């Protein structure tokens, strides 16, 4: 299971390992996941358990700790 911190209403910071974080922003009609971490665990399952709207994934840049989990999406 992922640990997460509520930053403000509808914004969560999701911790993977070793200081790697992803951000989930939930809107009324669409959610945005920023970065996917290393992909060691199933972030997609976590996101889909916690939101009910469609969502998109955005990568902030191409380092492995930001795009490694893209294959799950």
N, C-alpha and C positions, 0 to 999 in steps of 0.2 A: 504494500500500500504506500502511496505517496503521502508525504507530509505537505501541508499547505498553510499559508498565512493569508488571512484576509487583509488586503491593503486598504480597501474602502468598499462601499457597496458595489457588488458585482465585479470586483477585481481581486484576483487571487494570485499569489506567487506560489508556484508548485516546486518543491525541492526534489531533485533527483539524488545525486551523490556528489561528494567532494566540491560543494559550492556551486553546483550547476542548477540553474533555475529556469523555469518556463513561466509565462504569464498567461492567465486565462481571463478574458474580458467578456462579460456576458451582457448582451443587449436584449432588447425586447424581441427582436426578430432574428438576430444573428449573433453568434459569439465568435471571438477571435482567439486563437491560441498562438502566442508568439514564442517561437522556438520549440524544439521537440527533444532537447537533451541528447544524451548519448544513445538512447534507445534500449537501455538495459532492462527496463520494465515496460509493461503495456500501458503507456500514457493514453492511448486512444480509448481503452476501456475505462480508465479513470475519468476522462473528459466526458464520455458518453453517459456515464453513470451520474454525472453532476450537472449536466445541462440538458434541456429539452428542445432547444432550437437547433437549426442547422449551424454549422461553424466552418470557418476557414482557418488554414494554418499559414502563418507568415514567419519566414526565417529572417532574423535580424542581420545575419551574415553567414558565411560558409564554413565556419570552424566546426569540427566534429562534435563538440559539446553543444552545438546549437542545431545541427541538422541530422545528427545520428539516428534519431527516432523517426525520421521522415518516412521510412519504409513501412511503418505501421499505419500510415494514413494513405 
